[in-house]
Amino acid sequence: MSWVLVMPIAVPFATAVVAYLARNFPAGRWISVAGSALSLIVSALLMIAVLDQGVIAAQMSNWSAPFGITLVADYLSAVMVVITAITGLATAIYALGEIPESTERLGFHALFQTLIAGVTGAFLTGDLFNLYVWFEVMLIASFSLLVIGGGKERLDAGIKYVALNLVSTLVFLSGIGLLYGVTGTLNMADLRGAVAAAENQGLITVIAMMFMVGFGVKAAVFPLFFWLPASYHTPYFAISAVFAGLLTKVGVYALMRMFTLVFVGDVGFTHEILLWVSLLTMFTGVIGAAAQMDFRKILSFHIISQIGYMTLGLALYTPLALMGGVFYLVHHIIVKANLFFVAGLAKQYTGDTDLTRIGGLYKSAPLLAALFIIPAFSLAGFPPLSGFWAKYLIVKAAIELDYWFVAFVSLLVGLLTIYSMTKIWGYAFWKPHPEGYDPTPDRAPARVTTAMITPIAALAAMTIVIGFYPEPFVQFAQTAANQLLDPSDYVTTVLGVQP
Amino acid sequence: MESLTALIIGALTAASVYMMLTRSFMRFLFGLILLSNAVNLTIFASGRMTKGAPALVPYGADAPLGIVGNALPQALVLTAIVIGFGLLAFALALAFEAFRRTGTVDTDELRYAEPKEDAPK
């Protein structure tokens, strides 16, 4: 069964190599699209295998666990891999319209596919050190993608992004070293038992906090999020969409994995911290967004705010809350990537992303306006869109625990999200285009706008489908949450598989 | 041996934190190099230190005889060194390019991505 697990990683890597070789030809971009489509197919096969058999694992090079590297997919991993492939395909299509040929010649598609491979690897690995390696694959690709195309803004953003991410990686790495020193193993399934059996539980909690800081920087939680609004508004829109959709979620995924599978010895302490961190993340993010006047900066701050909901699902640590967290994760990737896509097309139409300099999109691009409404209101949590169910599950979980304050903050943040979204709507779409600022709605050729609007429409359609027909998705999230809370299947599958 | 290593790790970390608190991105990177070495030493030390016992299997045997050094942390550190080297090379190239384009690596003056409120647009 191991090929099912390996293919979602191998396909983007192979595509990266071929796309790099073909970087000087127009065929290169189509190779990227075809590779992304193939990734989606193999991810779907993985999903089918997981739905069919539950948790699946494979030992690389036939080194039996816990000594070798294990690839493992439970419901959460599988859905993350599928959603990564979907975002990847959407971005590859969007890039057809946005990315100029000069950037393609620098190897844009190869870097992009490497990024997807790194993200997928992080979701599938069952080994802590291997997780670090995937993080690095993802990071180095994201560094290059952030600054590709040049310009002072991107270099400045790149420096801040690189600096803070490198520090977080080192915190994560030293956490790995210390954890290995205490337990003598790095296999995540094996660690569960080894950590529980460790003599020095105080030290384990310290290590847990190192992991929380390391992953917290990646996930951009309060107070570690400063790199995100400093950098996400500078690269190409296709890139900021894939960053916004996927990269921070890898941090959230890693938090969810480690703090349900390994660090569960002192839930009262670690998850309590996570609870307050989540609330502050939600609140500071949304307040930060309210102060911004740039399309992408507003969206960047909203990433932070929404990350809070996901970690909140983890922090509450009940089946319902985790189910909400998983549902939120999936919903958010689709919606957030889509909003950045919309911002890119809005810039194509109006020439800027500064809300005071643009306007009139409702008149000049009614289709885009309609397609903005869907993810924007889904983000804010309006029924019947996907965000409503995500928020509903989290708030309900908080109320069941009698955490009224938590529920109150969640709803308040939702309200403030509407404020930001209506601000974008009012300035970019309704207000007439201001005098003197590039009012050329049709500068882009039809080929470009078609390539850019197709993924927007597809992701918006997915938001609507999840919204109107949430039952299978909620059930899926429920199974995923149950697997997280009771990882005995995960542990036995990993440790029991004979090569 | 362990206590000496711990002292070295502590000294490296202290020096790196001092370096990383400066505004200059170059000095920040030098601090990062020190920190990455401190972390590598941490991993190495956490695999327990065995003196003068290389992890070698004698000819004809299929397992090492007696107590030998733990080979896994060495493999991990090697991986971490290689990855760290790549990342630092990229970061240095980035710093150079930023200096070439903007004439500074002072992070207080690098305000292109986030201009001050009153800065002209």
HADDOCK unambig.tbl for C-alpha pairs under 7 A between the chains (distance, minus, plus):
assign (segid A and resid 140 and name CA) (segid B and resid 87 and name CA) 6.69 0.50 0.50
assign (segid A and resid 152 and name CA) (segid B and resid 101 and name CA) 6.74 0.50 0.50
assign (segid A and resid 152 and name CA) (segid B and resid 102 and name CA) 6.85 0.50 0.50
assign (segid A and resid 152 and name CA) (segid B and resid 112 and name CA) 6.28 0.50 0.50
assign (segid A and resid 153 and name CA) (segid B and resid 112 and name CA) 4.85 0.50 0.50
assign (segid A and resid 153 and name CA) (segid B and resid 113 and name CA) 4.53 0.50 0.50
assign (segid A and resid 154 and name CA) (segid B and resid 113 and name CA) 6.96 0.50 0.50
assign (segid A and resid 155 and name CA) (segid B and resid 98 and name CA) 5.78 0.50 0.50
assign (segid A and resid 156 and name CA) (segid B and resid 110 and name CA) 6.01 0.50 0.50
assign (segid A and resid 156 and name CA) (segid B and resid 112 and name CA) 6.21 0.50 0.50
assign (segid A and resid 156 and name CA) (segid B and resid 113 and name CA) 6.03 0.50 0.50
assign (segid A and resid 157 and name CA) (segid B and resid 113 and name CA) 5.76 0.50 0.50
assign (segid A and resid 170 and name CA) (segid B and resid 36 and name CA) 6.44 0.50 0.50
assign (segid A and resid 170 and name CA) (segid B and resid 39 and name CA) 6.84 0.50 0.50
assign (segid A and resid 174 and name CA) (segid B and resid 39 and name CA) 5.29 0.50 0.50
assign (segid A and resid 174 and name CA) (segid B and resid 42 and name CA) 6.66 0.50 0.50
assign (segid A and resid 174 and name CA) (segid B and resid 43 and name CA) 6.79 0.50 0.50
assign (segid A and resid 177 and name CA) (segid B and resid 42 and name CA) 6.25 0.50 0.50
assign (segid A and resid 177 and name CA) (segid B and resid 43 and name CA) 4.23 0.50 0.50
assign (segid A and resid 177 and name CA) (segid B and resid 46 and name CA) 6.22 0.50 0.50
assign (segid A and resid 178 and name CA) (segid B and resid 43 and name CA) 6.83 0.50 0.50
assign (segid A and resid 178 and name CA) (segid B and resid 46 and name CA) 6.13 0.50 0.50
assign (segid A and resid 180 and name CA) (segid B and resid 46 and name CA) 6.71 0.50 0.50
assign (segid A and resid 181 and name CA) (segid B and resid 46 and name CA) 4.17 0.50 0.50
assign (segid A and resid 181 and name CA) (segid B and resid 47 and name CA) 5.71 0.50 0.50
assign (segid A and resid 230 and name CA) (segid B and resid 113 and name CA) 6.58 0.50 0.50
assign (segid A and resid 230 and name CA) (segid B and resid 114 and name CA) 6.46 0.50 0.50
assign (segid A and resid 234 and name CA) (segid B and resid 113 and name CA) 6.89 0.50 0.50
